[in-house]
């Protein structure tokens, strides 16, 4: 199977997570992906933590319900019910409710203990989803190809579990919670969690806080989420 075919197979499993602050407006806070046949969605805990309290019970997941022959994709907003989270590992689990038979297919979970530095991977999510929609680009699912650049371990634990995959890529706001996928097996090996950037020397311009992106991002190994699931 080619990489193009592998990416096509996972696109409908990726979910944009957001809420509606007012009628006709949507705020997208991050990404997630389906991990079970009954519609459980795995994402990053900090996404849920940053949602204003009045909207935590009103979160929705935007899922692809149809991919037409000419590449036109149709999406539907479905209610999300918060189940549980582990802040220490930055993982959270939601349940799609009132799905009307439109559940996304679950992704295959790999074994993050077998991942090696130099391994090819890609992540797929909804960075800058709301601004892109507002600028007329519509719903835009973005794929980034990368390699695993470093593997960090928690030295405070006697078992020294892996707690970070550092990857060679620029991750943008909205990618948090999306899957990091091994190119060879097409199985999820991590959950995108953090992007690194440096303060720019350019003065702040209006509401735009200009920062210099670094070609470094971090994902939590998928094995850290398996107990939660």
Secondary structure as UniProt FT lines:
FT   HELIX           3..10
FT   HELIX           11..13
FT   STRAND          14..19
FT   TURN            23..24
FT   STRAND          27..34
FT   TURN            37..38
FT   STRAND          40..43
FT   HELIX           45..50
FT   HELIX           53..58
FT   STRAND          60..67
FT   TURN            69..70
FT   STRAND          73..86
FT   TURN            87..90
FT   STRAND          91..97
FT   TURN            100..101
FT   HELIX           112..114
FT   TURN            117..118
FT   STRAND          120..125
FT   TURN            127..128
FT   HELIX           129..134
FT   TURN            135..136
FT   STRAND          142..153
FT   TURN            155..156
FT   TURN            158..159
FT   STRAND          162..167
FT   TURN            173..174
FT   TURN            176..177
FT   STRAND          179..182
FT   TURN            183..185
FT   STRAND          188..199
FT   TURN            206..207
FT   STRAND          211..221
FT   HELIX           223..226
FT   TURN            227..228
//
